[in-house]
């Protein structure tokens, strides 16, 4: 997996991490102040697209966590099950679990003539 284009808050790049396990990829994106309603994730042309935006409300007092914007596109490998991707936002962190496609090792016997 690799990131396409720049992503980040107005004050710099948002930290993210990708780990590959035997059966899945685990990703996490630090998005301070973001909640479930601020984040959108989708797959478009074999790219994982992550967008988040939070704007300060009129009654809110400004703080660094009152607003922010994040956008990233990450190329997905061929061996995943896109329809089974799971996401969760918890305490300002977006967690993604991307299962690898199971490709059974088929044994093909070839007749010797």
C-alpha positions in Angstrom: 0.0 0.0 0.0 1.2 3.5 -0.7 -0.2 7.0 -0.2 -1.0 9.1 -3.3 -0.8 12.9 -2.9 -0.3 14.8 0.3 -2.6 14.6 3.2 -2.7 16.5 6.4 -4.2 19.1 8.6 -3.5 22.7 7.9 -0.6 22.6 10.4 1.1 19.5 9.0 0.8 15.9 8.0 -1.5 13.6 10.0 0.4 10.6 11.4 -0.7 7.2 10.1 0.5 3.6 10.4 0.0 0.4 8.3 0.8 -3.1 9.6 0.6 -6.2 7.5 -0.5 -9.4 9.2 -0.9 -12.9 7.8 -4.7 -12.5 7.1 -5.2 -8.7 7.0 -3.8 -5.2 6.9 -4.4 -3.0 9.9 -4.2 0.8 9.5 -4.6 3.7 11.9 -4.8 7.4 11.2 -4.5 9.9 14.0 -7.3 12.5 13.5 -7.4 14.6 16.7 -10.8 16.0 17.4 -12.6 14.0 14.7 -15.6 11.9 15.3 -17.5 9.2 13.3 -19.7 11.9 11.7 -16.6 13.9 10.5 -15.0 11.0 8.6 -15.8 9.4 5.2 -14.0 6.3 3.8 -14.6 4.7 0.4 -12.9 2.7 -2.3 -12.6 4.2 -5.8 -10.7 2.6 -8.6 -8.6 0.4 -6.3 -7.7 3.4 -4.1 -8.8 3.7 -0.5 -10.0 7.3 -0.1 -10.1 8.9 3.4 -11.6 12.3 4.0 -12.3 14.1 7.3 -13.4 17.6 8.0 -14.4 19.4 11.2 -15.3 23.0 11.4 -15.7 25.1 14.5 -19.3 25.7 15.4 -20.6 29.3 15.9 -21.0 28.8 19.7 -17.7 26.9 20.1 -14.7 28.8 21.3 -11.7 28.3 18.9 -9.1 25.7 19.8 -6.7 23.6 17.8 -9.1 20.7 17.9 -12.1 22.8 16.8 -11.5 22.4 13.1 -9.3 20.5 10.7 -9.2 18.8 7.3 -7.6 15.6 6.2 -7.6 13.9 2.8 -5.6 10.9 1.6 -5.7 8.3 -1.2 -3.9 5.0 -0.7 -3.3 2.5 -3.5 -4.7 -0.9 -2.4 -3.0 -4.2 -3.2 -4.7 -6.7 -5.4 -5.1 -9.4 -2.7 -7.8 -7.8 -0.5 -11.5 -8.2 0.0 -12.8 -4.6 -0.5 -16.3 -5.4 0.5 -15.2 -6.6 3.9 -13.2 -3.5 5.0 -14.1 -2.4 8.5 -13.6 1.0 10.0 -14.0 2.6 13.4 -13.3 6.1 14.8 -12.4 6.0 18.5 -10.8 8.8 20.5 -9.7 10.8 17.5 -8.1 7.8 15.7 -9.5 6.1 12.6 -8.9 2.3 12.6 -9.2 0.2 9.5 -9.1 -3.5 9.0 -8.6 -4.7 5.5 -8.9 -8.5 5.1 -6.7 -10.3 2.6 -8.4 -12.4 0.0 -8.0 -16.1 0.6 -6.4 -17.8 -2.4 -6.4 -21.5 -1.8 -3.3 -23.3 -2.9 -4.8 -25.5 -5.6 -2.9 -28.6 -6.6 -3.3 -29.3 -10.3 -2.3 -32.8 -11.5 -1.0 -32.9 -15.0 -1.2 -36.2 -16.9 2.2 -37.4 -18.1 2.0 -38.9 -21.6 
